[in-house]
Amino acid sequence: MTAADALLNRGARGLGPADAGKRFDDDEVPRFVDSATDLALSDPRIAAAEREWSDCMRSEGFDYRSADQALGDPRWAVTVNDDSIGHTPKPRGTRAEIDTAVADAECRAETGYSDVRRTVFVEAENRVIDRDRARLDVVKALNQARLANSAKVLDGTLTLSW
């Protein structure tokens, strides 16, 4: 426990001293997001949507196994190296990139790709929320208390005596 965390966590509703005095875990919420993503990506509907999208793209003359592969096409995908000093930026908005983007949009609409992904991801997120509701309520209370207490620290009405 750090003194600053204890100060910021002060008054969090429904928390016992053990939770209120803990160091705030900035990585906790991203772990819930990762868990939902893992659940969604393991759903067979996602693989089926990717196959349908890929088949549609192939019928338009593009050979991509997934939408991510099209997005990451090395002809236009920007990487860390592209920002390095002395590196010539890739051309943007080339005919190939535009044609691929148009086919992608058409295939997403034709196959319902985005709707399937949205549905599956929402279902996975709701499963994680239902499964971890008690802990998420604790995180919510901590966030609310920390926000309110941070404002008080900034305006000088709440201080830490070292």
DSSP file with accessible surface (Angstrom, degrees, kcal/mol):
  #  RESIDUE AA STRUCTURE BP1 BP2  ACC     N-H-->O    O-->H-N    N-H-->O    O-->H-N    TCO  KAPPA ALPHA  PHI   PSI    X-CA   Y-CA   Z-CA
    1    1 A M              0   0  164      0, 0.0     2,-0.3     0, 0.0    21,-0.1   0.000 360.0 360.0 360.0 134.8    0.0    0.0    0.0
    2    2 A T     >  -     0   0   48     19,-0.2     4,-2.4     1,-0.1     5,-0.2  -0.817 360.0-125.3-105.5 153.6    1.3    3.4   -0.8
    3    3 A A  H  > S+     0   0   48     -2,-0.3     4,-2.2     1,-0.2     5,-0.2   0.894 111.5  52.8 -63.1 -39.0    0.2    6.5    1.1
    4    4 A A  H  > S+     0   0   42      2,-0.2     4,-2.7     1,-0.2    -1,-0.2   0.920 109.5  48.1 -65.1 -42.9   -0.9    8.2   -2.1
    5    5 A D  H  > S+     0   0   10      1,-0.2     4,-2.7     2,-0.2    -2,-0.2   0.928 110.7  51.1 -62.8 -44.6   -3.1    5.3   -3.2
    6    6 A A  H  X S+     0   0   32     -4,-2.4     4,-0.7    15,-0.2    -1,-0.2   0.903 111.8  48.2 -59.5 -39.8   -4.7    5.1    0.3
    7    7 A L  H >< S+     0   0   11     -4,-2.2     3,-0.7    -5,-0.2    -2,-0.2   0.944 114.6  44.2 -65.6 -47.2   -5.4    8.9    0.1
    8    8 A L  H 3< S+     0   0   33     -4,-2.7   141,-0.3     1,-0.2    -2,-0.2   0.839 113.8  50.4 -68.9 -31.5   -6.9    8.6   -3.4
    9    9 A N  H >< S+     0   0    1     -4,-2.7     3,-1.8    11,-0.2    -1,-0.2   0.599  82.6 127.7 -81.4 -10.2   -8.9    5.5   -2.5
   10   10 A R  T << S+     0   0  138     -4,-0.7   139,-0.1    -3,-0.7    -3,-0.1  -0.162  74.2  12.3 -54.4 132.5  -10.4    7.1    0.6
   11   11 A G  T 3  S+     0   0   72      1,-0.3    -1,-0.3     4,-0.1     2,-0.2   0.528  78.3 163.2  81.4   7.7  -14.2    7.0    0.8
   12   12 A A    X   -     0   0   11     -3,-1.8     3,-1.4     1,-0.1    -1,-0.3  -0.438  45.2-111.1 -62.4 123.7  -14.7    4.5   -2.0
   13   13 A R  T 3  S+     0   0  206    128,-0.3    -1,-0.1     1,-0.2     3,-0.1  -0.314  90.7   5.0 -62.5 135.2  -18.2    3.2   -1.5
   14   14 A G  T 3  S+     0   0   87      1,-0.2     2,-0.4   127,-0.1    -1,-0.2   0.575  96.3 129.4  74.2  11.0  -18.7   -0.4   -0.4
   15   15 A L    <   -     0   0   28     -3,-1.4    -1,-0.2   126,-0.1    -4,-0.1  -0.829  49.9-140.2-104.2 138.4  -15.0   -1.1    0.0
   16   16 A G     >  -     0   0   37     -2,-0.4     4,-2.6    -3,-0.1     3,-0.5  -0.365  37.6 -96.5 -81.4 169.4  -13.4   -2.6    3.1
   17   17 A P  H  > S+     0   0  121      0, 0.0     4,-1.9     0, 0.0     5,-0.1   0.829 121.6  62.1 -57.2 -32.1  -10.1   -1.4    4.3
   18   18 A A  H  4 S+     0   0   77      1,-0.2     4,-0.2     2,-0.2    -3,-0.0   0.933 112.5  34.6 -62.3 -46.1   -8.2   -4.1    2.5
   19   19 A D  H >4 S+     0   0   36     -3,-0.5     3,-1.1     1,-0.2    -1,-0.2   0.890 115.8  55.2 -75.1 -39.8   -9.4   -2.9   -0.9
   20   20 A A  H 3< S+     0   0   25     -4,-2.6   -11,-0.2     1,-0.2    -2,-0.2   0.818 110.7  46.4 -65.1 -27.2   -9.3    0.8    0.0
   21   21 A G  T 3< S+     0   0   13     -4,-1.9    -1,-0.2    -5,-0.2   -15,-0.2   0.451  89.8 110.0 -95.2   0.9   -5.7    0.6    1.0
   22   22 A K  S <  S-     0   0  106     -3,-1.1     2,-0.2    -4,-0.2   -13,-0.1  -0.433  78.9-101.5 -78.3 152.0   -4.4   -1.4   -2.0
   23   23 A R        -     0   0  164     -2,-0.1     2,-0.2     1,-0.1    -1,-0.1  -0.470  48.6-104.8 -65.6 135.1   -2.1    0.0   -4.6
   24   24 A F        -     0   0   37     -2,-0.2     2,-1.0     1,-0.1    -1,-0.1  -0.469  27.1-140.4 -69.1 129.9   -4.3    0.8   -7.7
   25   25 A D    >   -     0   0   60     -2,-0.2     3,-1.6     1,-0.2     4,-0.4  -0.780  17.0-174.4 -96.3  96.8   -3.8   -1.7  -10.4
   26   26 A D  T 3  S+     0   0  116     -2,-1.0    -1,-0.2     1,-0.3     3,-0.1   0.690  82.8  55.8 -63.6 -19.2   -3.8    0.2  -13.7
   27   27 A D  T 3> S+     0   0  103      1,-0.2     4,-1.5     2,-0.1    -1,-0.3   0.476  82.4  88.0 -93.4  -2.4   -3.7   -3.0  -15.7
   28   28 A E  H <> S+     0   0   29     -3,-1.6     4,-1.5     2,-0.2     3,-0.2   0.947  88.5  45.0 -66.0 -50.1   -6.8   -4.6  -14.2
   29   29 A V  H  > S+     0   0   67     -4,-0.4     4,-2.2     1,-0.2     3,-0.4   0.939 110.7  54.1 -63.0 -44.8   -9.4   -3.2  -16.6
   30   30 A P  H  > S+     0   0   61      0, 0.0     4,-2.8     0, 0.0    -1,-0.2   0.863 104.4  56.9 -57.7 -30.1   -7.2   -4.0  -19.6
   31   31 A R  H  X S+     0   0  120     -4,-1.5     4,-2.2     2,-0.2    -2,-0.2   0.886 105.6  49.7 -67.3 -36.1   -7.1   -7.6  -18.4
   32   32 A F  H  X S+     0   0   30     -4,-1.5     4,-2.3    -3,-0.4    -1,-0.2   0.917 111.4  49.5 -64.4 -42.1  -10.9   -7.7  -18.4
   33   33 A V  H  X S+     0   0   81     -4,-2.2     4,-2.6     1,-0.2    -2,-0.2   0.936 110.8  49.5 -61.8 -45.5  -10.8   -6.3  -22.0
   34   34 A D  H  X S+     0   0   93     -4,-2.8     4,-2.8     1,-0.2    -1,-0.2   0.895 109.1  52.9 -60.9 -39.4   -8.2   -8.9  -23.0
   35   35 A S  H  X S+     0   0   30     -4,-2.2     4,-2.3     2,-0.2    -1,-0.2   0.927 110.7  46.3 -63.2 -43.6  -10.4  -11.7  -21.5
   36   36 A A  H  X S+     0   0    4     -4,-2.3     4,-2.7     2,-0.2    -2,-0.2   0.907 112.3  51.2 -65.0 -40.5  -13.4  -10.5  -23.5
   37   37 A T  H  X S+     0   0   43     -4,-2.6     4,-3.0     2,-0.2     5,-0.2   0.930 109.2  50.3 -62.4 -45.1  -11.4  -10.3  -26.6
   38   38 A D  H  X S+     0   0  109     -4,-2.8     4,-1.2     1,-0.2    -1,-0.2   0.913 111.5  48.8 -59.6 -43.2  -10.0  -13.8  -26.1
   39   39 A L  H  < S+     0   0   49     -4,-2.3     4,-0.4     1,-0.2     3,-0.4   0.934 113.8  46.3 -61.1 -46.7  -13.6  -15.1  -25.6
   40   40 A A  H >< S+     0   0    0     -4,-2.7     3,-1.6     1,-0.2     6,-0.3   0.927 110.5  51.3 -63.3 -46.2  -14.8  -13.4  -28.8
   41   41 A L  H 3< S+     0   0   90     -4,-3.0    -1,-0.2     1,-0.3    -2,-0.2   0.724 106.7  55.2 -68.9 -17.8  -11.9  -14.5  -31.0
   42   42 A S  T 3< S+     0   0   88     -4,-1.2    -1,-0.3    -3,-0.4    -2,-0.2   0.532  83.3 107.6 -88.7  -4.8  -12.5  -18.1  -29.9
   43   43 A D  S X> S-     0   0   22     -3,-1.6     3,-1.5    -4,-0.4     4,-1.0  -0.567  72.2-137.1 -74.3 129.9  -16.1  -18.0  -31.0
   44   44 A P  H 3> S+     0   0  101      0, 0.0     4,-2.3     0, 0.0     5,-0.2   0.745  99.5  69.3 -62.4 -21.0  -16.6  -19.9  -34.2
   45   45 A R  H 3> S+     0   0   95      1,-0.2     4,-2.3     2,-0.2     5,-0.1   0.852  96.0  53.8 -66.4 -30.0  -18.8  -17.2  -35.6
   46   46 A I  H <> S+     0   0    9     -3,-1.5     4,-2.5    -6,-0.3    -1,-0.2   0.945 109.2  47.0 -67.9 -46.7  -15.8  -14.9  -35.9
   47   47 A A  H  X S+     0   0   46     -4,-1.0     4,-2.3     1,-0.2    -2,-0.2   0.910 112.8  50.2 -61.7 -39.8  -13.9  -17.6  -38.0
   48   48 A A  H  X S+     0   0   28     -4,-2.3     4,-2.5     1,-0.2    -1,-0.2   0.916 110.0  49.7 -65.6 -41.1  -17.0  -18.1  -40.2
   49   49 A A  H  X S+     0   0    5     -4,-2.3     4,-2.6     1,-0.2    -1,-0.2   0.900 110.0  51.2 -64.4 -39.8  -17.3  -14.3  -40.8
   50   50 A E  H  X S+     0   0   25     -4,-2.5     4,-2.9     2,-0.2    -1,-0.2   0.910 110.3  49.5 -62.5 -42.0  -13.6  -14.1  -41.7
   51   51 A R  H  X S+     0   0  150     -4,-2.3     4,-2.7     2,-0.2    -2,-0.2   0.928 112.3  46.9 -63.7 -44.5  -14.0  -17.0  -44.2
   52   52 A E  H  X S+     0   0  101     -4,-2.5     4,-2.3     2,-0.2    -2,-0.2   0.919 114.2  47.3 -63.3 -43.9  -17.0  -15.3  -45.8
   53   53 A W  H  X S+     0   0    0     -4,-2.6     4,-2.8     2,-0.2    -2,-0.2   0.931 112.5  49.9 -61.4 -45.8  -15.3  -12.0  -46.0
   54   54 A S  H  X S+     0   0    7     -4,-2.9     4,-2.6    11,-0.3    10,-0.3   0.909 110.1  50.3 -61.2 -42.5  -12.2  -13.6  -47.4
   55   55 A D  H  X S+     0   0   95     -4,-2.7     4,-2.0     2,-0.2    -1,-0.2   0.913 111.4  49.0 -62.4 -41.1  -14.2  -15.5  -50.1
   56   56 A a  H  X S+     0   0    7     -4,-2.3     4,-0.9     2,-0.2    -2,-0.2   0.931 111.1  49.2 -63.5 -45.9  -15.9  -12.2  -51.0
   57   57 A M  H ><>S+     0   0    0     -4,-2.8     5,-2.6     1,-0.2     3,-0.8   0.908 108.9  53.4 -60.8 -40.8  -12.6  -10.4  -51.3
   58   58 A R  H ><5S+     0   0  116     -4,-2.6     3,-1.9     1,-0.3    -1,-0.2   0.908 104.2  55.1 -61.5 -39.2  -11.2  -13.2  -53.4
   59   59 A S  H 3<5S+     0   0   88     -4,-2.0    -1,-0.3     1,-0.3    -2,-0.2   0.741 107.2  51.8 -66.7 -19.4  -14.2  -12.8  -55.8
   60   60 A E  T <<5S-     0   0   91     -4,-0.9    -1,-0.3    -3,-0.8    -2,-0.2   0.330 129.5 -97.9 -94.5   1.0  -13.2   -9.2  -56.1
   61   61 A G  T < 5S+     0   0   68     -3,-1.9     2,-0.4     1,-0.3    -3,-0.2   0.622  86.5 118.7  95.4  15.9   -9.6  -10.2  -57.0
   62   62 A F      < -     0   0   40     -5,-2.6     2,-0.8    -6,-0.1    -1,-0.3  -0.944  50.1-152.0-119.1 136.2   -8.0   -9.8  -53.5
   63   63 A D        +     0   0  121     -2,-0.4     2,-0.4    -3,-0.1    -8,-0.1  -0.786  37.9 139.5-112.2  88.6   -6.3  -12.7  -51.6
   64   64 A Y        -     0   0   15     -2,-0.8    -6,-0.2   -10,-0.3    -7,-0.1  -0.995  41.5-155.2-127.7 136.3   -6.5  -12.0  -47.9
   65   65 A R  S    S+     0   0  184     -2,-0.4     2,-0.3     1,-0.2   -11,-0.3   0.733  82.1   9.4 -77.8 -25.3   -7.3  -14.6  -45.2
   66   66 A S  S  > S-     0   0   32      1,-0.1     4,-1.5   -13,-0.1     3,-0.2  -0.982  73.1-111.4-150.8 162.0   -8.6  -12.0  -42.8
   67   67 A A  H  > S+     0   0    2     -2,-0.3     4,-2.5     1,-0.2     5,-0.2   0.869 118.3  57.8 -63.9 -34.7   -9.5   -8.3  -42.6
   68   68 A D  H  > S+     0   0  103      1,-0.2     4,-2.4     2,-0.2    -1,-0.2   0.865 101.8  55.1 -63.3 -35.7   -6.5   -7.8  -40.4
   69   69 A Q  H  4 S+     0   0   64      2,-0.2    -1,-0.2    -3,-0.2    -2,-0.2   0.905 108.6  47.8 -65.6 -37.7   -4.2   -9.1  -43.1
   70   70 A A  H >< S+     0   0    6     -4,-1.5     3,-1.4     1,-0.2    -2,-0.2   0.934 112.4  48.8 -66.9 -44.4   -5.7   -6.5  -45.5
   71   71 A L  H 3< S+     0   0  127     -4,-2.5    -2,-0.2     1,-0.3    -1,-0.2   0.886 114.0  47.2 -61.1 -37.1   -5.2   -3.8  -43.0
   72   72 A G  T 3< S+     0   0   41     -4,-2.4    -1,-0.3    -5,-0.2    -2,-0.2   0.239  75.8 144.5 -91.5  13.8   -1.6   -4.9  -42.4
   73   73 A D    X>  -     0   0   17     -3,-1.4     4,-3.1     1,-0.2     3,-2.2  -0.326  53.8-133.6 -54.0 125.3   -0.7   -5.2  -46.1
   74   74 A P  T 34 S+     0   0  102      0, 0.0    -1,-0.2     0, 0.0     5,-0.1   0.680  99.0  73.7 -62.5 -13.0    2.9   -4.1  -46.1
   75   75 A R  T 34 S+     0   0  132      1,-0.1    22,-0.1    15,-0.0    -2,-0.1   0.777 123.7   1.6 -70.2 -23.7    2.3   -1.9  -49.1
   76   76 A W  T <4 S+     0   0   15     -3,-2.2    -1,-0.1    -5,-0.1     2,-0.1   0.510  96.1 115.4-138.9 -13.0    0.5    0.6  -46.9
   77   77 A A     <  -     0   0   21     -4,-3.1     2,-0.4    -7,-0.1    -5,-0.1  -0.420  59.8-134.6 -65.5 133.3    0.6   -0.6  -43.3
   78   78 A V        -     0   0   84     -2,-0.1     2,-0.2     3,-0.0    -1,-0.1  -0.764  26.4-177.0 -92.1 132.7    2.6    1.8  -41.1
   79   79 A T    >>  -     0   0   67     -2,-0.4     3,-0.8    -5,-0.1     4,-0.6  -0.722  44.1 -97.7-119.6 173.4    5.1    0.4  -38.7
   80   80 A V  G >4 S+     0   0  125      1,-0.3     3,-1.5    -2,-0.2     4,-0.2   0.897 123.6  58.2 -57.8 -39.8    7.4    1.8  -36.1
   81   81 A N  G >4 S+     0   0  113      1,-0.3     3,-1.5     2,-0.2    -1,-0.3   0.805  94.2  65.6 -62.6 -28.5   10.2    1.6  -38.7
   82   82 A D  G <4 S+     0   0   16     -3,-0.8    -1,-0.3     1,-0.3    -2,-0.2   0.743 101.0  50.7 -66.0 -22.1    8.2    3.8  -41.0
   83   83 A D  G << S+     0   0  132     -3,-1.5    -1,-0.3    -4,-0.6    -2,-0.2   0.409  86.5 117.0 -92.8   0.3    8.6    6.7  -38.5
   84   84 A S  S X  S-     0   0   58     -3,-1.5     3,-1.8    -4,-0.2     2,-0.1  -0.343  77.9 -91.9 -73.4 152.4   12.3    6.3  -38.2
   85   85 A I  T 3  S+     0   0  176      1,-0.3    -1,-0.1    -2,-0.1     3,-0.1  -0.345 111.1  18.5 -62.1 135.0   14.7    9.1  -39.2
   86   86 A G  T 3  S+     0   0   79      1,-0.3     2,-0.4    -3,-0.1    -1,-0.3   0.403  93.3 125.8  86.5  -5.0   15.8    8.8  -42.8
   87   87 A H    <   -     0   0   79     -3,-1.8    -1,-0.3    -6,-0.1    -5,-0.0  -0.746  61.3-128.4 -90.6 133.3   13.1    6.5  -43.8
   88   88 A T        -     0   0  115     -2,-0.4    -4,-0.1    -3,-0.1    -3,-0.0  -0.688  29.9-118.8 -79.4 123.6   10.9    7.5  -46.8
   89   89 A P        -     0   0   98      0, 0.0     3,-0.1     0, 0.0    -1,-0.1  -0.264  30.5-104.2 -61.2 149.6    7.2    7.3  -45.8
   90   90 A K        -     0   0   52      1,-0.1     2,-0.1   -14,-0.1   -14,-0.1  -0.442  42.7 -97.0 -70.3 148.2    5.1    4.9  -47.8
   91   91 A P        -     0   0   88      0, 0.0     2,-0.4     0, 0.0     3,-0.3  -0.402  41.5-144.9 -65.8 141.0    2.8    6.4  -50.4
   92   92 A R  S    S+     0   0  143      1,-0.2   -16,-0.0    -2,-0.1     0, 0.0  -0.850  70.7  17.6-109.1 146.4   -0.7    6.9  -49.0
   93   93 A G  S    S+     0   0   44     -2,-0.4    -1,-0.2     1,-0.1   -17,-0.0   0.818  78.3 170.2  68.4  33.0   -4.0    6.6  -50.9
   94   94 A T     >  -     0   0   48     -3,-0.3     4,-2.7     1,-0.1     5,-0.2  -0.259  49.8-106.6 -68.9 163.7   -2.5    4.6  -53.8
   95   95 A R  H  > S+     0   0  161      1,-0.2     4,-3.0     2,-0.2     5,-0.2   0.918 122.2  51.9 -57.5 -42.4   -4.9    3.1  -56.4
   96   96 A A  H  > S+     0   0   35      1,-0.2     4,-2.3     2,-0.2    -1,-0.2   0.915 110.8  47.2 -62.7 -42.0   -4.2   -0.4  -54.9
   97   97 A E  H  > S+     0   0   34      2,-0.2     4,-2.6     1,-0.2    -2,-0.2   0.933 114.3  46.5 -66.0 -43.6   -5.0    0.8  -51.4
   98   98 A I  H  X S+     0   0   67     -4,-2.7     4,-2.7     2,-0.2     5,-0.2   0.939 112.5  49.6 -64.5 -45.8   -8.2    2.6  -52.4
   99   99 A D  H  X S+     0   0   66     -4,-3.0     4,-2.3    -5,-0.2    -1,-0.2   0.901 112.7  48.0 -60.7 -40.3   -9.4   -0.4  -54.5
  100  100 A T  H  X S+     0   0    5     -4,-2.3     4,-2.8    -5,-0.2    -1,-0.2   0.921 111.6  49.8 -66.0 -43.0   -8.7   -2.7  -51.6
  101  101 A A  H  X S+     0   0   54     -4,-2.6     4,-2.6     2,-0.2    -2,-0.2   0.902 110.9  49.4 -63.8 -39.9  -10.5   -0.4  -49.2
  102  102 A V  H  X S+     0   0   71     -4,-2.7     4,-2.5     2,-0.2    -1,-0.2   0.944 113.2  45.8 -64.8 -47.0  -13.5   -0.2  -51.4
  103  103 A A  H  X S+     0   0    4     -4,-2.3     4,-3.0    -5,-0.2     5,-0.2   0.912 111.8  53.2 -62.0 -40.7  -13.7   -4.0  -51.9
  104  104 A D  H  X S+     0   0   33     -4,-2.8     4,-2.8     2,-0.2     5,-0.2   0.948 110.4  46.2 -58.9 -50.0  -13.2   -4.4  -48.1
  105  105 A A  H  X S+     0   0   59     -4,-2.6     4,-2.1     1,-0.2    -1,-0.2   0.915 114.3  48.1 -61.1 -43.0  -16.2   -2.1  -47.3
  106  106 A E  H  X S+     0   0  101     -4,-2.5     4,-2.9     1,-0.2    -1,-0.2   0.918 113.4  47.0 -64.7 -41.9  -18.4   -3.8  -49.9
  107  107 A a  H  X S+     0   0    0     -4,-3.0     4,-2.4     2,-0.2     6,-0.4   0.871 109.2  53.9 -70.5 -35.7  -17.5   -7.3  -48.6
  108  108 A R  H  X>S+     0   0   72     -4,-2.8     4,-1.1    -5,-0.2     5,-1.1   0.930 114.4  42.2 -61.0 -43.8  -18.1   -6.2  -45.0
  109  109 A A  H  <5S+     0   0   81     -4,-2.1     3,-0.3    -5,-0.2    -2,-0.2   0.931 115.2  49.1 -67.9 -45.5  -21.5   -5.0  -46.0
  110  110 A E  H  <5S+     0   0  138     -4,-2.9    -2,-0.2     1,-0.2    -1,-0.2   0.866 120.0  35.7 -63.9 -38.8  -22.3   -8.0  -48.2
  111  111 A T  H  <5S-     0   0   27     -4,-2.4    -1,-0.2    -5,-0.2    -2,-0.2   0.555 102.5-122.7 -94.4  -8.8  -21.3  -10.6  -45.7
  112  112 A G  T  X5 +     0   0   19     -4,-1.1     4,-2.5    -3,-0.3     5,-0.2   0.730  58.2 152.4  72.4  21.2  -22.5   -8.9  -42.5
  113  113 A Y  H  >< +     0   0    3     -5,-1.1     4,-2.4    -6,-0.4     5,-0.2   0.906  67.6  44.9 -52.1 -51.5  -18.9   -9.1  -41.2
  114  114 A S  H  > S+     0   0   40     -6,-0.4     4,-2.7     1,-0.2    -1,-0.2   0.883 112.0  52.7 -66.9 -37.5  -19.0   -6.1  -38.9
  115  115 A D  H  > S+     0   0   96     -7,-0.3     4,-2.6     2,-0.2    -1,-0.2   0.911 109.7  48.7 -63.5 -42.3  -22.4   -7.0  -37.5
  116  116 A V  H  X S+     0   0   46     -4,-2.5     4,-2.8     2,-0.2     5,-0.3   0.950 113.2  47.0 -62.3 -48.0  -21.2  -10.5  -36.6
  117  117 A R  H  X S+     0   0   58     -4,-2.4     4,-2.8    -5,-0.2     5,-0.3   0.930 112.6  49.5 -60.1 -45.1  -18.1   -9.1  -34.9
  118  118 A R  H  X S+     0   0  142     -4,-2.7     4,-2.6     1,-0.2     5,-0.2   0.942 112.9  47.1 -60.1 -47.8  -20.0   -6.5  -33.0
  119  119 A T  H  X S+     0   0   68     -4,-2.6     4,-2.4     1,-0.2    -2,-0.2   0.937 114.7  45.6 -59.2 -49.1  -22.6   -9.1  -31.8
  120  120 A V  H  X S+     0   0    1     -4,-2.8     4,-2.4     1,-0.2    -1,-0.2   0.917 114.1  48.2 -65.2 -42.1  -19.9  -11.6  -30.7
  121  121 A F  H  X S+     0   0   34     -4,-2.8     4,-2.8    -5,-0.3    -1,-0.2   0.912 111.4  49.8 -67.3 -40.0  -17.8   -9.0  -29.0
  122  122 A V  H  X S+     0   0   65     -4,-2.6     4,-2.7    -5,-0.3    -1,-0.2   0.932 111.6  49.2 -63.5 -43.7  -20.8   -7.5  -27.1
  123  123 A E  H  X S+     0   0   71     -4,-2.4     4,-2.1    -5,-0.2    -2,-0.2   0.923 112.7  47.5 -60.8 -43.6  -21.8  -11.0  -26.0
  124  124 A A  H  X S+     0   0    0     -4,-2.4     4,-2.3     2,-0.2    -2,-0.2   0.915 111.6  50.1 -65.0 -43.0  -18.2  -11.8  -24.8
  125  125 A E  H  X S+     0   0   90     -4,-2.8     4,-2.7     1,-0.2    -2,-0.2   0.923 110.3  50.4 -61.9 -41.7  -18.0   -8.4  -23.0
  126  126 A N  H  X S+     0   0   79     -4,-2.7     4,-2.8     1,-0.2    -1,-0.2   0.871 108.2  52.8 -65.5 -35.4  -21.3   -9.1  -21.3
  127  127 A R  H  X S+     0   0  106     -4,-2.1     4,-2.8     2,-0.2    -1,-0.2   0.920 111.1  46.7 -63.8 -43.1  -20.1  -12.6  -20.2
  128  128 A V  H  X S+     0   0    6     -4,-2.3     4,-2.5     2,-0.2    -2,-0.2   0.928 112.9  49.6 -65.1 -42.5  -17.0  -11.0  -18.6
  129  129 A I  H  < S+     0   0   63     -4,-2.7     4,-0.3     2,-0.2    -2,-0.2   0.941 114.3  44.8 -60.9 -47.3  -19.1   -8.4  -16.9
  130  130 A D  H >< S+     0   0  106     -4,-2.8     3,-0.8     1,-0.2     4,-0.2   0.920 115.6  47.5 -63.0 -43.0  -21.5  -11.0  -15.5
  131  131 A R  H 3< S+     0   0  140     -4,-2.8    -1,-0.2     1,-0.2    -2,-0.2   0.866 125.1  29.3 -65.5 -38.2  -18.7  -13.3  -14.4
  132  132 A D  T 3X S+     0   0   37     -4,-2.5     4,-2.8    -5,-0.2     5,-0.2   0.056  78.7 126.1-114.7  25.5  -16.7  -10.5  -12.8
  133  133 A R  H <> S+     0   0  120     -3,-0.8     4,-2.6    -4,-0.3     5,-0.2   0.885  72.8  53.3 -55.2 -43.9  -19.4   -8.1  -11.7
  134  134 A A  H  > S+     0   0   76     -4,-0.2     4,-1.6     1,-0.2    -1,-0.2   0.936 113.4  42.3 -60.2 -45.9  -18.3   -8.0   -8.0
  135  135 A R  H  > S+     0   0   66      1,-0.2     4,-2.6     2,-0.2    -1,-0.2   0.904 112.6  53.6 -69.0 -38.4  -14.8   -7.1   -8.9
  136  136 A L  H  X S+     0   0   42     -4,-2.8     4,-2.7     1,-0.2    -2,-0.2   0.872 105.6  54.6 -64.2 -33.8  -15.9   -4.6  -11.5
  137  137 A D  H  X S+     0   0   83     -4,-2.6     4,-2.4    -5,-0.2    -1,-0.2   0.895 108.7  48.9 -64.4 -38.1  -18.1   -2.9   -8.9
  138  138 A V  H  X S+     0   0   27     -4,-1.6     4,-2.7     2,-0.2    -2,-0.2   0.936 111.5  48.6 -64.7 -45.9  -15.0   -2.6   -6.7
  139  139 A V  H  X S+     0   0    7     -4,-2.6     4,-2.8     1,-0.2    -2,-0.2   0.916 111.2  51.1 -61.6 -41.3  -13.0   -1.1   -9.6
  140  140 A K  H  X S+     0   0  123     -4,-2.7     4,-2.6     2,-0.2    -1,-0.2   0.935 110.7  47.7 -61.2 -47.2  -15.9    1.3  -10.3
  141  141 A A  H  X S+     0   0   10     -4,-2.4     4,-2.5     1,-0.2  -128,-0.3   0.907 112.7  49.5 -61.9 -41.4  -16.0    2.5   -6.7
  142  142 A L  H  X S+     0   0    8     -4,-2.7     4,-3.0     2,-0.2     5,-0.2   0.928 111.1  49.1 -62.8 -44.8  -12.3    2.9   -6.7
  143  143 A N  H  X S+     0   0   72     -4,-2.8     4,-2.4     2,-0.2    -2,-0.2   0.913 111.8  48.7 -62.3 -42.0  -12.3    4.9   -9.9
  144  144 A Q  H  X S+     0   0   98     -4,-2.6     4,-2.3     2,-0.2    -1,-0.2   0.932 114.7  44.9 -63.6 -45.3  -15.1    7.2   -8.6
  145  145 A A  H  X S+     0   0   11     -4,-2.5     4,-3.2    -5,-0.2     5,-0.3   0.923 113.2  50.5 -64.5 -43.5  -13.3    7.8   -5.3
  146  146 A R  H  X S+     0   0   39     -4,-3.0     4,-2.4    -5,-0.2    -1,-0.2   0.895 110.6  49.4 -64.8 -38.2  -10.0    8.4   -7.0
  147  147 A L  H  X S+     0   0  135     -4,-2.4     4,-1.9    -5,-0.2    -1,-0.2   0.957 114.9  43.6 -64.6 -48.9  -11.5   10.9   -9.4
  148  148 A A  H  X S+     0   0   50     -4,-2.3     4,-1.7     1,-0.2    -2,-0.2   0.925 116.9  46.5 -62.9 -43.3  -13.3   12.8   -6.6
  149  149 A N  H  X S+     0   0   11     -4,-3.2     4,-2.4  -141,-0.3    -1,-0.2   0.853 107.4  57.0 -71.3 -32.0  -10.2   12.7   -4.4
  150  150 A S  H  X S+     0   0   46     -4,-2.4     4,-2.6    -5,-0.3    -1,-0.2   0.918 105.9  50.8 -62.9 -41.3   -7.9   13.7   -7.2
  151  151 A A  H  X S+     0   0   55     -4,-1.9     4,-2.1     1,-0.2     6,-0.2   0.908 110.5  49.8 -62.1 -39.3   -9.9   16.9   -7.7
  152  152 A K  H  X>S+     0   0   96     -4,-1.7     5,-1.6     2,-0.2     6,-1.4   0.879 109.8  50.4 -67.5 -38.0   -9.6   17.6   -4.0
  153  153 A V  H ><5S+     0   0   61     -4,-2.4     3,-0.9     4,-0.2    -2,-0.2   0.936 110.8  49.9 -63.5 -43.8   -5.9   17.1   -4.1
  154  154 A L  H 3<5S+     0   0  154     -4,-2.6    -2,-0.2     1,-0.3    -1,-0.2   0.854 113.3  44.4 -65.5 -34.2   -5.6   19.5   -7.0
  155  155 A D  H 3<5S-     0   0  105     -4,-2.1    -1,-0.3    -5,-0.2    -2,-0.2   0.453 115.0-115.5 -91.7   2.6   -7.7   22.2   -5.3
  156  156 A G  T <<5S+     0   0   49     -3,-0.9    -3,-0.2    -4,-0.5    -4,-0.1   0.498  85.5 113.4  84.9   4.9   -5.8   21.7   -2.0
  157  157 A T  S   <S+     0   0   99     -5,-1.6     2,-0.4    -6,-0.2    -4,-0.2   0.609  78.0  45.3 -85.4 -10.2   -8.7   20.5    0.1
  158  158 A L  S    S+     0   0   21     -6,-1.4     2,-0.3    -9,-0.1    -2,-0.2  -0.988  73.7 172.0-133.0 122.7   -7.2   17.0    0.5
  159  159 A T        -     0   0  105     -2,-0.4     2,-0.5    -3,-0.1    -6,-0.0  -0.918  28.6-129.1-130.0 159.5   -3.5   16.7    1.4
  160  160 A L        -     0   0   45     -2,-0.3     2,-0.7    -7,-0.1  -156,-0.1  -0.909  15.2-149.5-108.0 125.6   -1.2   13.9    2.3
  161  161 A S              0   0  113     -2,-0.5    -2,-0.0     1,-0.1     0, 0.0  -0.880 360.0 360.0 -98.0 116.7    1.0   14.4    5.3
  162  162 A W              0   0  245     -2,-0.7    -1,-0.1  -159,-0.0  -159,-0.0   0.604 360.0 360.0 -79.5 360.0    4.2   12.6    4.8
